[in-house]
Amino acid sequence: MPKVPFSFAARTPDDLKYVSTSISSGQVSGDGPFTKKAQSLLQEQISDSGKVLLTTSCTHALEMAAILLDICPGDEVIVPSFTFVSSALAFHMRGARIIFADVKEDTLNIDETIVEGLITSRTRVIVAVHYGGVACEMDRLMAIAKKNNLTIVEDNAHGLYGQYKGQSLGSIGSIATQSFHGSKNISCGEGGALILNDPSLYSRAEVLREKGTNRSRFIRGQVDKYTWVDKGSSYVMSDILAGLLYSQLTYAEQIQNARRNVWEVYNKELNSWAKGLGASLPSVPNYCKQTYHLFYLLFPHNILRNKFIDFLAIHDIVATSHYQPLHSSDFVIKSEGASLDYCPVTTRVSECIVRLPLFSAMSDIQLDHVLQAVHKFKS
C-alpha cells in the first residue's frame, strides 16, 4: 500500500461484531434483522417522510427508479455529463435517450440555467447529481420539473448527510438513490439504497426489488403464497452487508467529523498555494451543508494537472482525476454521434481536476505528508 492511499473504507468498533452476528444467526439473506435496522436508521437520518429500501448498489437503485417511472423507448432523460455512468445507464437500459447537460463552473453540478432549454415533449426525468456532496440548485430544478410535469431523481451517491437550505439531500426529489460503495463516506463494500419520497411508489418498489414477486407481502403474512406479479430483478442487499452498513450508520457522526477535519485543513492550507498556480479549490454555497466526500483542485490546464499527479506519485501519494465526460464517451459517440464540444465546462473540468486523498482514518502524519508534498510542487 502507498504511504497515502487515495481512499480507505471507514472502520468502526462494531463492524466485525455485527457481521459475525449475522453469520452466526443464519439469517444472511436480504431483509433480515440488520436490513430492517439499517433501513430504519437511514430513514431517520435522511427523511422521516420518505421510505428506504436497501439495494445491492446505487446503480441498481437507479435501475429501480427507471422501472418505477415506467421509462420507455423514446423517452428522454436529462443527465449531467460530468457524473458516473450509472446516472445515465440506468435510464438508457430502459430505452431512454439521454440528453446531456453541462455543469456549472463553481459547484460542478448540473447547470440549472440551461436545463429548461433541453426539455422537449419527450422529456420525463431530470437527474440531479450532488457532486462531491454539494447540493444542486434544487429550488430551481424543482420549479422546472413542476412547470413541465417532470420527475426529479436525486443521484445522492456523494450526498448522504448533506443539506440544501436545511433540507436533507435525498429527501427533495420524488426518488433518490444512495451509494455505500467502498469509496463512499459510509460503506459496506458494495451496496446502495432507494429512497422513495413519493409514498405511492413504495408498494411497487418492494415488488421490483424482490424479482418482480410479492414476496415481501408473503413474509409479512399478507398473502399465503407469493408469485410473479411485475417487472423486477434481484436488488436485495445481503443481511451480512446490512450488518456492516448498520455499524457504519451508527458511527456516522464520528466518520463525518473526521472527514471534515481533513477537508478543512486542505481548504485552509492550500488556498494561497492554489492561487499561486492559478488553480481553484471546491466551492460550497453558504446555504449548502456539504458531506466532505472529496477535496479537489482545478488546474488551469491538463499538462499541469498530469504533472501534479505524477509528482505526488513520486512521493508515494495517490491522487486521481475523476469522471470522463459521458457526452464524448466511446459508447455515446458510437451510438449518438455527440460532438466533443457539446458540454465545454464538463470537458475542461475533466481534463483539469485532481482529487486529493481523503478518508476518515487519515492520520495527521499522512495529512502532513500530503501537504508538504503539495507545497513542494512548482509549475
TAPESUL-V44881 format. One record per pair of residues at least 6 apart in sequence whose C-alpha atoms are under 6 Angstrom apart, sorted by sequence separation. I is the first residue (numbers start at 0). GAP is how many residues later the second one is. D is the distance in whole Angstrom. If there is no record, write none. Layout:
i = [I;I]
gap = [GAP;GAP]
d = [D;D]
This chain:
i = [21;102;129;161;162;169;179;180;206;298;102;103;161;179;181;206;217;102;179;180;217;42;101;180;179;180;308;179;214;179;213;327;38;178;177;212;177;212;176;211;212;280;176;211;279;176;211;279;80;153;175;211;278;75;79;80;152;174;211;278;74;75;76;77;78;79;151;154;155;156;174;210;278;71;72;73;75;76;77;78;79;108;152;153;154;155;156;174;210;277;70;71;72;152;173;207;210;173;207;209;65;124;126;132;123;124;125;126;127;128;129;131;132;208;323;58;62;108;124;126;127;61;134;79;259;320;258;320;319;319;318;318;75;76;74;75;76;304;74;75;76;77;78;76;301;301;300;187;298;297;297;187;296;187;296;295;295;294;294;185;258;257;254;60;57;57;57;45;164;46;163;162;162;161;161;161;60;56;57;55;56;54;55;54;53;54;53;52;52;51;51;50;50;49;49;133;132;132;131;131;8;106;105;55;54;55;54;55;54;34;33;29;29;31;34;29;33;37;28;29;33;28;27;27;21;18;18;17;18;14;14;13;101;81;102;80;101;80;80;81;5;2;3;4;5;1;5;7;6]
gap = [6;6;6;6;6;6;6;6;6;6;7;7;7;7;7;7;7;8;8;8;8;9;9;9;10;10;10;11;11;12;12;12;13;13;14;14;15;15;16;16;16;16;17;17;17;18;18;18;19;19;19;19;19;20;20;20;20;20;20;20;21;21;21;21;21;21;21;21;21;21;21;21;21;22;22;22;22;22;22;22;22;22;22;22;22;22;22;22;22;22;23;23;23;23;23;23;23;24;24;24;25;25;25;25;26;26;26;26;26;26;26;26;26;26;26;27;27;27;27;27;27;28;29;30;32;32;33;33;34;35;36;37;46;46;47;47;47;47;48;48;48;48;48;49;49;50;51;53;53;54;55;56;56;57;57;58;59;60;61;62;101;102;105;116;119;120;121;122;122;124;124;125;126;127;128;129;133;134;134;135;135;136;136;137;138;138;139;140;141;142;143;144;145;146;147;156;157;158;161;162;173;176;177;179;180;180;181;181;182;204;205;206;207;207;207;208;208;208;209;209;209;210;211;212;218;221;224;225;225;229;232;233;241;243;243;244;244;245;246;264;312;313;313;313;313;314;351;351;352]
d = [6;5;6;6;5;5;6;5;5;6;4;5;5;4;4;5;6;5;6;5;6;6;6;4;6;6;6;5;5;5;5;6;6;4;5;5;5;4;6;6;5;5;5;6;6;6;5;5;5;6;5;5;5;5;5;6;6;6;4;4;5;5;5;5;5;5;5;6;5;5;5;5;6;6;4;6;6;6;6;6;6;6;5;4;5;5;5;6;4;6;6;5;5;5;5;6;5;5;4;6;6;5;6;5;5;5;5;5;5;5;6;5;4;5;6;5;5;6;6;6;6;6;6;5;6;6;6;4;5;5;6;5;6;6;5;4;6;6;6;6;5;5;5;6;5;5;6;6;5;5;5;6;6;5;5;5;4;6;6;6;5;5;6;6;6;5;5;6;5;6;5;6;5;5;5;5;5;4;4;4;4;6;6;5;6;5;4;6;5;6;5;6;5;5;4;5;5;5;5;6;5;6;6;5;5;6;5;5;5;6;6;5;5;6;5;4;5;5;5;5;5;5;5;5;6;5;5;5;6;5;6;6;5;5;6;5;6;5;6;6;5;5;5;5;6;5;4;6;6]
